[in-house]
Amino acid sequence: MHPNGWRVSLGLAAVPALMLLVGCFVITDTPASLIERGKDEQGKAALKKVRGVDDVEVEFKEIVAACEQAKAVKHPFRNLMKSASVPPLVIAVFLQIFQQFTGINAIMFYAPVLFQTMGFKSDGALLSAVITGLVNVGSTFVSIYAVDKVGRRKLLLQACCQMLISQLAIGIILSFSLKETGTLDRTLATIVVILVCTYVMSFAWSWGPLGWLIPSETFPMETRTAGFAFAVSTNMLFTSIIAQAFLTMLCKMQANIFFFFSGWIVVMGLFVVFLVPETKGVPIDGMVDVWKSHPVWKRCFKNE
């Protein structure tokens, strides 16, 4: 490899960082954020821009009422411990945990190592990792288009099926065909790369973005900041755990590591089926009715 390859690799990280920096000056505040800071007219204008219509009076009043209610709360972390806050908190925290137990960050972090194990040379392994990264970025745009057309639950469940099939197929191929490092047939190695891309693709349009979108739609204004603090902390904690453990797990479990993540994907699917409600088109103050009509979460609202 080129002696300056690691410098180029690190330097290229500046490209997305620069894009984020530019984006900070372009992106606008959310309507709720503007209204919460007393900028009602700017908030209404932002809401019209987001919705693409001029008649937003009903939703605007709902946001104003929610912001006033949020300002009245002096201890949001204490409110987060109330029974009514249990559903959004549990969903937010477990979505972050399951994000990591799909194995996505482990595969993205160590893709070159994984592909080298399958027999790709160092340059080929790095190229395969770049390809999966591009697939990840490109597939995220599918979510932007599909999330309000298909719905959150359908995207999550479809991705669980696609990720499960991909992981099981990779595990089976490697279990029967990879006897030692670098011995996988070239054709099978290419198939594995395609399966990894299929897996990354399904994650990128579902569990990746929706793990952040759904909590933003389920937490009420008065506990949203505190709730997201728990969600982000959980994400960082489990990202660190998986990143530290993956190489050891790969050495010990070998191909069985894909069956390990497959098992978690089944758990994730059951979690969505039984505990995650559809939030598509639900207004900011409509989640209470969603929780009260949910077969599991309605128990948290028995005294209300």
Residue, then its C-alpha position, 0 to 999 in steps of 0.5 A: m500500500h502507498p506509504n501515505g495511504w493512512r494520511v489520505s484516509l484520514g484527510l478524506a474524513a474532512v470532506p463530510a465534516l466540511m459538508l456538515l459545517v456548510g450545512c450548519f449555516v444552511i439548515t433552518d430551525t424547526p417550527a417547534s424550536l422557534i415557537e418555544r423561543g418566542k419567535d411565533e411568526q418565524g415558527k409559523a413561516a417555517l411550518k408553512k415551508v415544511r408542510g408546503v401549504d399556507d393553512v397551518e393554523v390548527e397545527f401551529k396552535e397545537i405546537v404553541a400549546a405544547c410549547e407552553q405546556a413544556k415551559a411549565v415543566k421545571h424538572p423534565f428528568r423527573n417527569l421522564m420517570k412518570s408512567a406516561s413517559v415510559p412508552p416513548l422512553v422505552i422505545a427510544v432507548f431500545l431503538q438505539i440498543f437495537q441499532q447497534f445489535t444489528g451489527i451495522n457499526a461493527i461491520m462498517f468499522y471493520a469491513p476491511v478486516l472482514f473482507q481480508t478474512m474472506g480472501f480479498k487483498s488489502d486494496g480489494a478489502l478497502l475498496s469493498a468497504v468503500i462500496t458498502g459505505l457508498v451504499n449506506v449513504g445512497s440508501t439513506f435517501v430512500s428513507i427520505y422518500a419512503v418514510d411518509k409514504v410507506g410508514r415507519r413500522k413497515l420500513l422497520l419490519q421490511a428491513c428486519c426481514q432483509m437484514l435477517i436473510s442477508q445475515l443468515a446467508i452470509g453466515i451459512i456461506l462462511s460456515f461451510s466454505l471458509k475453512e481458514t483465513g483467505t480461503l473463500d472462493r472468489t465467486l462466493a466472496t463476491i456474493v458475500v460482498i453483495l449480501v453485505c451491501t444488501y444488509v447495509m442497504s436495508f439498515a440505511w433506509s430503516w433502523g438508521p434514520l428511524g432510530w432517531l426519527i421515531p423518538s422525536e415523534t413520540f416524546p412530548m415537548e416537555t420531556r423531549t430534551a431529557g428523553f433524547a439525552f437518554a437515547v443518545s447516551t445509550n447509542m454511544l454506550f452500545t456503539s462503544i461496547i460493540a466496537q470494542a467487542f467485535l474483533t474478539m467476537l469475530c476471532k472466537m465465533q468466526a462465521n457464527i457472529f452473523f447468526f448472533f446478530s441474526g438472533w437480535i434481528v428477530v428480537m428487533g422485529l418482535f419489538v416492533v410488532f408488539l411495542v412500536p406504534e405507527t407515528k406516520g401523520v400523528p400530530i404533536d399532541g396526538m401521541v397520547d391517544v396513540w398510547k391509550s389505544h395501544p394494547v400494551w402501552k395503554r396500561c401506563f395511562k390507566n390513572e389518567 
